[in-house]
């Protein structure tokens, strides 16, 4: 499995932004997909996860109510809709695919929110 993120960029506080992550390869082995983020000098943290059957979603506390994760099962593509962005959301956002053989990470995409 490989995953590739798209989206990202620079916005103002209060703006919205969408990220997407497309997977390829043995996608039938994917259990869940989602997003983590890492800001400079901070640990990587959970943003959102969704199971491949879309039965369950999980969000990091700091993004609950502002971000929404969704998945196109037919394409094994995961989306992240981010609203009311804050400067503290500035980070590199990484796509993750949890598969039968482990986690696959994307290269990440930068999101910068200015006040």
N, C-alpha and C positions, 0 to 999 in steps of 0.2 A: 504494500500500500504506500502511496505517496500522497501528500497533501500540499496544496499551494494556496496561499492567502492572496486576496485582492481587496482593494479599498485602502483606507487609511489616509493620512494627510494631516493638515493643520486646520483647525477650526477655532471659533471663539466660544467662550463659556456660554452655555445655554443652547448651543447648536446641537444638531443631530448628525449622525454618521452611520453608515452601514458597512459592515465587513462581510466578506464571503470567503469560503474555503472549499475548494473542489478536491475531491479525492479521485484516485485512479488505482488501477491494479486489482488486487483481489479484494474488492470492496465488500464481498459477501462475508468477509471475516470481521467486519467492523461491528463492534458492540455499541459504541457511543462515539460522539464527536463533540467538540466544543472549543472553548477558548480559555487560555490563561494569559496573563500579562506580567510584565516585569519592568519596573521603573529603575532608573540608575541607583545603584547602591541598595536595592531592595530585593527581597526574595521573590521568586515567581509565585503568583497567587492565582487562585481560581477565579474566573469570570463567570463562565456558564458552561454547562454540559447538557446534552440531550441524548437519550438512548436512540438507537437506530430505528426502533419502532415508534418513536415519539411518545412513549408512555410516560417517561419521567424527565423532568428538567431539574437542574440544580443551579443555584446562583450564589455567587459570593455576596457577603453581607453588604459590601459597599456599593453594589450595583443593583440590588433588589429594587424593583419598582421603576427603574430607569432603563434597564437593558432587557432585551428579549431575544432569546435564542430560538431558532427554528431550523428545520431540516427538510430537504427535498429527498425523500427516500429513493426515488427513481434514479436520481443523479448522485446520491450520496454527497450532497453539498450542504454545508451548514452555514447559516447566516447569523449575524449578530446585529441587531438594531439597537443603536445607542442613542438615547435622548437625554436632554438636559445635561450635557457634558460639562464636567468640571475640570479645573486645572489639575486636580489630583488624579484624574483619569489618564493623564499623560503617561504613556508607557509604550513598550513594544508588545504587540498582541500576537500571541502564538496560537495557531490552530493545533488541535490534538485529535488524533483518532486512536481510540482504544480498540485493539484488535485481539484476535485469538492468541497472538504471539507477543503481544506487548503494545506499548504506546509508540505512536509515530508522531513526530513533531514537524511542523512547517518551519520555514526560515523566519517567519514573523513579519509584521508590518507595523510601521511606526504611526502612532496616533498622538498628536500634540494639541493640547487645548490651552489657549491663552486667555488670560482674564481681561 
